[in-house]
Amino acid sequence: MEIVLSPEDEAFRQEVRGFLAEKLPPDIAKKTANGFRLAKDDHVRWQKILHARGWMAPNWPAEHGGTGWTPMRKHIFDEECALAGAPMVIPFGVTMVAPVIMKFGNDEQKARFLPRILSSEDWWCQGYSEPGSGSDLASLRTKAVLDGDHYVVNGQKTWTTLAQHADWMFTLVRTADTGKRQEGITFLLIDMKTPGVSVTPITTIDGGVEINSVFLDDVRVPVANRIGDEDQGWTYAKYLLGHERTSIAAVGRSKAQLRKLKAIARAEMSDGRPLIEDGDFARRLAQIEIDLLALESLVLRTLYAESAGKDPGPEASFLKIKGTEVQQGLTELLMEAIGPYAAPFQPEAFREDGWNEEPVGPDYGPALAPLYFNWRKASIYGGSNEIQKNIIAKMVLGL
């Protein structure tokens, strides 16, 4: 499959390339291209550049500060950003909670939160998973008890990505224990500076601290920070997860990884023969590329449906499954392609204040093993792939 662009869309692609060449800070691009960790300031600096151009929120309606782009232009923008080494926009505010606020929030909440998300003044995190409540999210136990014009919240959230930087957390809490589990869940917005909120880092296998546990001890949350009606949070959570699963497909990022993989595979090996000439490796590389092209087609169909007013449905589960399978497959082939240079662990390569050491092997080598391990979680977050298959079986196949 080949996507043929109209002259107008091709001109837009060139506009995006010119913008990235001029405005993307070289230090951020180098970190991103080589897989090194970015500091919060790196993300905010880039997001403010996008905001100044009016390109921070391609998926938002123009009335709230979005671009008004067609689905194809959104797709072109994502692809060009990934290929140029631009970091992805942190999704928790702009991609995840903002659509919920737009659809289910009141006018005061929209006016209060959306502009600060757009300008990156507020950094958000997601408070969904708990110890013992991951993909089975309806089993959550964090409790909120109404006390006048506040909820008093007690419980623990975990695997909370970048909570150490967050100003706000959108979270699901239990407000009723009767009836179906899904019927007693409420959607709250919690100021992370509220007394009783504490964050404990969880160190991952690569030494990173991007995930955390968040403890909530008698945290008082104004009723004004509740989205929609009490006990109806499950409806809002499903809407949010549809947007999350669509974004998890990350076609642009995978295409950038594919380009890197091909470049490595075309380089001469120690025996003077490029790896891409190995029949088995070439076959697996071709299969990944075919899967990625098919995924790209489905993403575009989904985006066009959303632009026509259709909310993400079970097709988001297809995108989540195949998108994460492609991502994991790419990291497996990258590890094989770089061979022994993927083995040394060089933690000094991942300091947020930069890296001035000479790597063992090529510049991109130190990040490949951590990338491989980090993307193992992709088939779990956003609802595990096994859960997505159950959704497809029920919603599409009627089983």
MOQUIJO-V356757 format. One record per helix or strand of 3 or more residues. SS is the DSSP state (~ for helix, > for strand). FROM is the first residue (numbers start at 0). TO is the last residue. If there is no record, write none. Layout:
# MOQUIJO-V356757
ss->[SS & SS]
from->[FROM & FROM]
to->[TO & TO]
This chain:
# MOQUIJO-V356757
ss->[~ & ~ & ~ & ~ & ~ & ~ & ~ & > & ~ & > & > & ~ & > & ~ & > & > & > & ~ & ~ & ~ & ~ & ~ & ~ & ~ & ~ & ~]
from->[6 & 25 & 39 & 61 & 70 & 90 & 106 & 123 & 136 & 142 & 149 & 162 & 167 & 180 & 184 & 196 & 210 & 222 & 232 & 250 & 274 & 278 & 314 & 346 & 364 & 384]
to->[22 & 33 & 52 & 63 & 83 & 103 & 117 & 126 & 138 & 146 & 156 & 164 & 173 & 183 & 190 & 201 & 221 & 224 & 247 & 265 & 276 & 306 & 341 & 349 & 378 & 394]
